[in-house]
């Protein structure tokens, strides 16, 4: 069954001494967050770690082709 999530995608800046990052926020309806992540980064050299927080938020810390990113999913 599909669920509605608020998805926050953060792309961290690789430049030293620059703490800024790109942040994208969207509402998405999906069945499987793992499948969504695999499809989103398909074809890239990806390492990811999933963390399930006590409040139900699912966080993926991702390194995709050498770039550090984070995806957070909170059920709406």
N, C-alpha and C positions, 0 to 999 in steps of 0.2 A: 504494500500500500504506500502511495506517495505521501510525503509529509512536506509541509512548508517550512523553509528555513530562512533566517537572515544569514547571509554568507558575507564574511568580511575577508577580503584577499589583500594581504600586505606584501609588497615587494621592497626589500631592504636595499638601501643604497650601498654600493661596494666601495665608494670613495672614503678614504680615511678622514676622520674628523667631520663627517657629514652625517648627522643623525636623522635626516629627512628620509621619508619613504613614501612610495605610492600606495594609496589605500583606495580600494574599490568596495562599495557596499551594494548588495543586491538581495532581492527576495527571490528564491528559487523553490520549485516544487520537484523533489526527486524521491526515488525509492531507496537508493543506496549511496551514502556519501563516499564510501570506499571506491565504488565504481565511478562516481563523478570525478574524483581525484585522478584515478588511473586514466580516464578518458581525457581530462583536461591537460595532462602532461604527457600524453601519448607521443612516442617518438623522441622524447628527450631523455638524457641521462639523469634519472631521478632517484633520490634517496628521501624517504619520508618516515616520520614517526608520528603515530596517532596517540593522542592523550584524551581520555574521557574525563571531564571535570564533574565534580559533585552536583553542580547545577544543571547537568545535562548537555552542556556545551561540548562539542567535539572539536579538537584543535589538531591540525596537522602542521608540524614543522617540516619544511620541505627545502631540499637543495636540488634545484633543477638546472642542469648545465652550468653548475658553478654559482648560481645566483640563489641567495637565501630568501625564502618566501614563507608566508604563514597563511593558512586558511582556517577560519573559525566558523562553525555552524551552530546556530542557536535556533531551536525549534520555536516557531511562532504559534 
